[in-house]
Amino acid sequence: SIQLKGVVRLKDLKSGQLLHHLFFAASFLTSTAKIRSEVLSPFRTVRMFFYLSFIASGALGGLIAITQLIAALTNSTKADAVPDIVKGLLIDVGAVSIFAFLYYQENNAKNAQVARLTREEGLSNLKLRVDERRIISLSSLRGLARLVICAGPASFITESFKLSEPYTESLLDRGVLVVPFATDGNSPTFEFDESEEMKEITNKRKKLWQLSPVYVSEWTKWLDDQKKLAGVSPDSPVYLSLRMDGRVRGSGVGYPPWNAFVVQLPPVKGIWSGLLDGMDGRVL
């Protein structure tokens, strides 16, 4: 059996301690996501600062204009200044409205990005079994592999396995590794040709499908949350394609489009290695 030091077991915790650990974990994920968000959008904070400055300036100008307008309306000798004051007030109101809208849009984009990155950080902390002796976190494969997570009944996993066969070598050349997650609790059937002439391709097939999820309840919770956010039925089989940096590249209901992966993803070896490593397509 494998003993993992430093892993907190839920049954060893009291309710207060459990809440504390969960709160700490959630805070850590959010903090990490905020840092990544700053790295990905380094000028967003500067833009939001200027938007707030313009809003404050426009609001102050509008307040001054209102006091001047009240004074002009109560004093007939200043009636000629009313049109100019009103014009200045409208400009201030318009400026405040525009920059408030821009700030609102920027803040929404920031919150959406942080939420997405928080989900990705949660995914990166899920555990994978490489072999009988090694259990790693998904984040350990950042920069090393493009993971494709197949989640659904065992029959769905088995069919995905069969459909991937013609593309085995091409997928491995592109750094793709598959994580099969059977959501019905059954074990998918992987049949390998063990004949001598097929030994090389069989080894590649096993390498492509060697990973398996550990701590299934954590995987289930993460996957259920993503389906709920995406409006996908809890029973629907899905796939998620990750970039080399661990970010979600694409997802969908049904079988992974193995042929599309081969066309869209650059090889990770040869003369194109390095130059096209980040060309994993758009990020969701």
DOZARO-84654 format. One line per field, with one value per residue (C-alpha): residue number from 1; x, y, z. Coordinates in Angstrom, 2 decimals. Each point is the difference from the previous one (the first is absolute). Example, Ala and Ser with C-alpha at 12.3 -4.5 7.8 and 13.67 -1.06 7.14 Angstrom:
BEGIN
num: (1 2)
c1: (12.30 1.37)
c2: (-4.50 3.44)
c3: (7.80 -0.66)
***
This chain:
BEGIN
num: (1 2 3 4 5 6 7 8 9 10 11 12 13 14 15 16 17 18 19 20 21 22 23 24 25 26 27 28 29 30 31 32 33 34 35 36 37 38 39 40 41 42 43 44 45 46 47 48 49 50 51 52 53 54 55 56 57 58 59 60 61 62 63 64 65 66 67 68 69 70 71 72 73 74 75 76 77 78 79 80 81 82 83 84 85 86 87 88 89 90 91 92 93 94 95 96 97 98 99 100 101 102 103 104 105 106 107 108 109 110 111 112 113 114 115 116 117 118 119 120 121 122 123 124 125 126 127 128 129 130 131 132 133 134 135 136 137 138 139 140 141 142 143 144 145 146 147 148 149 150 151 152 153 154 155 156 157 158 159 160 161 162 163 164 165 166 167 168 169 170 171 172 173 174 175 176 177 178 179 180 181 182 183 184 185 186 187 188 189 190 191 192 193 194 195 196 197 198 199 200 201 202 203 204 205 206 207 208 209 210 211 212 213 214 215 216 217 218 219 220 221 222 223 224 225 226 227 228 229 230 231 232 233 234 235 236 237 238 239 240 241 242 243 244 245 246 247 248 249 250 251 252 253 254 255 256 257 258 259 260 261 262 263 264 265 266 267 268 269 270 271 272 273 274 275 276 277 278 279 280 281 282 283 284)
c1: (0.00 1.12 0.21 -0.14 1.56 -1.51 -3.40 -2.86 -2.60 -3.55 -0.88 2.83 -1.37 -2.65 -2.63 1.70 3.37 -1.55 -1.59 3.30 1.89 -2.65 0.01 3.80 0.03 -2.62 1.88 3.26 -1.58 -1.58 3.27 1.92 -2.65 0.23 3.78 -0.34 -2.66 2.41 2.68 -2.35 -1.47 2.74 -1.53 -3.54 0.66 1.48 -3.03 -2.41 1.94 -0.29 -3.70 -0.60 2.06 -2.07 -3.23 1.08 1.09 -3.26 -2.08 1.81 -0.45 -3.69 -0.44 1.60 -2.16 -3.16 0.85 0.71 -3.27 -1.99 1.69 -0.69 -3.67 -0.51 1.79 -1.46 3.26 1.68 -2.74 2.21 2.46 -2.63 0.43 3.79 -0.39 -2.55 2.30 2.91 -2.24 -1.12 3.63 0.88 -3.00 0.88 3.64 -0.97 -2.47 2.53 2.84 -2.35 -1.12 3.62 0.90 -3.03 1.00 3.62 -0.99 -2.36 2.76 2.38 -2.49 -0.75 3.70 0.72 -2.94 1.27 3.55 -1.27 -1.78 3.17 2.06 -2.51 0.44 3.79 -0.10 -1.87 2.06 1.02 1.49 2.86 0.77 -0.21 2.60 -0.54 -2.83 0.41 -2.10 -1.28 2.07 3.19 -0.61 -0.08 2.49 0.33 -3.31 -3.28 -2.60 -3.35 -2.49 -2.69 -2.81 -3.04 -1.24 2.49 -1.52 0.69 3.62 0.42 -1.40 2.22 2.96 -0.91 -0.55 3.42 1.87 0.74 1.43 2.14 3.42 -1.11 -1.55 3.13 2.14 -2.12 0.46 -3.56 -0.76 -3.51 -1.61 -2.95 -2.52 -2.84 -2.86 -2.17 2.48 0.72 3.39 0.35 1.31 3.31 1.01 3.61 1.51 2.87 1.41 3.69 -0.58 -2.33 2.21 1.18 -3.45 -1.43 2.59 -0.98 -3.68 0.71 2.02 -2.79 -2.55 2.22 -1.36 -2.95 -1.77 0.57 -2.43 -3.03 -2.29 2.13 -0.03 -3.77 -0.62 2.21 -1.62 -3.54 0.73 1.27 -3.03 -2.31 1.75 -0.12 -3.65 0.88 -2.02 1.75 -0.29 1.52 3.39 2.47 3.61 2.37 3.13 2.77 2.83 3.63 -0.19 -2.97 -2.68 -3.20 0.30 -3.36 -2.80 -3.13 -2.66 0.73 3.15 3.26 0.78 3.31 0.43 -0.52 2.65 2.49 -0.73 -0.09 2.87 3.68 2.49 2.11 3.09 2.02 0.76 -3.34 0.57 0.18 -1.16 -3.56 -0.18 -2.54 -2.15 -2.66 -2.95 -2.30 -0.73 -3.58)
c2: (0.00 3.57 2.37 3.70 2.20 3.42 -1.00 0.98 -2.74 1.23 -2.62 1.24 3.53 1.51 2.14 3.26 -1.19 -1.23 3.38 1.69 -2.22 0.46 3.78 0.07 -2.09 2.20 3.18 -1.42 -0.91 3.46 1.76 -2.07 0.72 3.76 -0.09 -1.88 2.50 2.89 -1.76 -0.68 3.54 2.22 3.34 -0.67 1.44 3.15 0.43 -0.48 2.55 2.61 -0.77 0.62 3.20 1.28 -0.96 1.88 3.02 0.05 -0.43 2.89 2.16 -0.92 0.87 3.41 0.57 -0.85 2.54 2.61 -0.82 0.38 3.34 1.19 -1.01 1.85 3.12 1.70 1.86 -3.31 -1.34 0.40 -2.56 -2.75 -1.48 -0.30 -1.52 -2.52 -0.85 -0.63 -2.06 -2.21 -0.53 -1.06 -2.33 -1.52 -0.50 -1.63 -2.29 -1.06 -0.71 -1.72 -2.29 -0.70 -0.76 -2.28 -1.91 -0.29 -1.17 -2.62 -1.25 -0.18 -1.92 -2.42 -0.59 -0.54 -2.42 -1.95 -0.07 -1.10 -2.93 -0.84 0.15 -2.37 -2.32 0.22 -1.26 -3.19 -3.17 -2.46 -3.46 -0.51 -3.56 -2.19 2.06 3.56 2.40 3.57 3.13 1.06 3.19 -2.12 -0.53 3.70 0.64 -3.74 -1.21 1.09 -1.92 -1.11 -0.96 -2.46 -0.15 -2.22 -3.57 -2.82 -0.80 3.58 -0.27 -3.32 1.41 3.10 -2.35 -1.84 3.23 1.32 -3.02 1.35 3.19 -1.51 0.95 3.44 0.80 -1.05 2.09 2.98 -0.74 -1.22 -2.28 -1.22 -0.05 -2.45 0.67 -2.52 1.79 -3.09 -1.78 -2.75 -0.74 0.64 -2.84 0.70 -2.78 0.04 -2.14 -1.75 -1.67 0.52 1.92 2.43 0.42 3.52 1.44 -1.79 1.66 3.37 -0.76 -0.82 3.18 2.11 -1.49 -0.66 2.71 -0.57 2.28 -0.43 1.14 -0.39 2.06 3.11 -0.56 -0.53 3.22 2.05 -1.47 0.45 3.66 0.59 -1.69 2.11 3.22 -1.04 -1.08 -3.57 -2.96 -1.80 -3.31 1.28 -1.43 2.82 0.69 2.81 0.85 1.78 2.09 -0.67 2.63 -1.74 2.45 -1.32 0.15 -1.46 -2.25 -1.62 -2.63 -3.37 -1.62 1.97 1.07 -1.84 0.89 3.71 -0.13 -1.42 2.78 2.88 -0.82 0.38 -2.80 0.39 -1.47 0.84 3.34 1.51 -0.74 3.14 2.35 -1.32 -1.36 2.64 -0.31 -2.07 1.99 2.36 -0.29 -0.35)
c3: (0.00 -0.57 2.93 -0.83 2.65 0.54 -1.38 2.30 0.33 0.46 2.58 2.27 0.13 2.22 -1.66 0.98 -1.22 -3.24 -0.67 0.77 -2.47 -2.68 0.50 -0.16 -3.17 -1.67 1.02 -1.34 -3.36 -0.30 0.88 -2.54 -2.62 0.69 -0.43 -3.30 -1.08 0.66 -2.03 -2.92 0.03 1.46 -1.08 1.22 3.46 -1.56 -2.25 2.89 2.08 -2.75 -0.47 3.72 -0.17 -2.93 1.77 3.13 -2.03 -1.97 3.15 1.68 -3.07 -0.12 3.67 -0.55 -3.08 1.96 2.72 -2.68 -1.76 3.21 0.67 -3.56 0.15 3.27 -1.20 -3.07 -0.66 -0.77 -2.27 -3.09 1.39 0.33 -3.53 0.43 3.45 -1.29 -2.91 2.38 2.28 -2.89 -1.03 3.56 0.20 -3.37 1.00 3.29 -1.79 -2.65 2.41 2.45 -2.83 -0.99 3.62 0.33 -3.15 1.11 3.48 -1.43 -2.30 2.96 2.15 -2.83 -0.59 3.70 0.25 -3.02 1.33 3.42 -1.65 -1.92 3.21 1.58 -2.96 0.22 3.61 -0.88 0.23 -2.70 0.25 -2.45 1.07 3.10 1.84 -1.20 0.76 -1.24 -0.18 -3.39 0.26 -0.09 -3.72 -0.87 -2.77 -0.61 -1.41 -1.50 1.98 -1.38 2.70 -1.10 2.55 -0.36 0.43 -0.43 -3.42 -1.11 1.13 -1.80 -3.25 0.31 0.41 -3.20 -1.96 1.01 -1.38 -3.53 1.49 2.77 -1.35 -1.18 3.39 1.88 -2.37 1.08 3.69 0.53 2.94 0.83 3.44 -0.11 2.78 0.19 1.75 0.49 2.25 -2.52 -1.54 -3.73 -2.16 -1.72 -2.36 -1.19 -2.73 1.77 -3.12 -0.75 -3.24 1.80 3.06 -0.88 -0.72 3.04 2.24 -1.47 0.57 3.63 0.41 -1.50 2.43 3.03 2.33 2.33 2.52 3.74 2.72 -2.26 2.25 -0.57 -3.77 0.08 1.93 -2.32 -3.10 1.32 0.77 -3.54 -1.56 2.14 -1.05 -3.66 0.16 -0.95 1.25 2.91 -1.89 -3.25 -1.02 -0.60 -0.87 0.98 -1.94 1.92 -1.35 0.80 2.76 1.63 -1.11 -1.56 -3.77 -0.93 1.18 -1.29 0.40 -1.58 -1.32 -0.23 -3.60 -0.26 -3.66 0.77 2.74 -2.48 -2.49 2.49 2.37 -0.96 0.72 3.12 -1.63 -3.06 -1.65 1.07 3.69 2.10 -2.76 0.06 3.56 1.04 -3.11 1.70 -1.28 1.81 3.69 1.26)
***
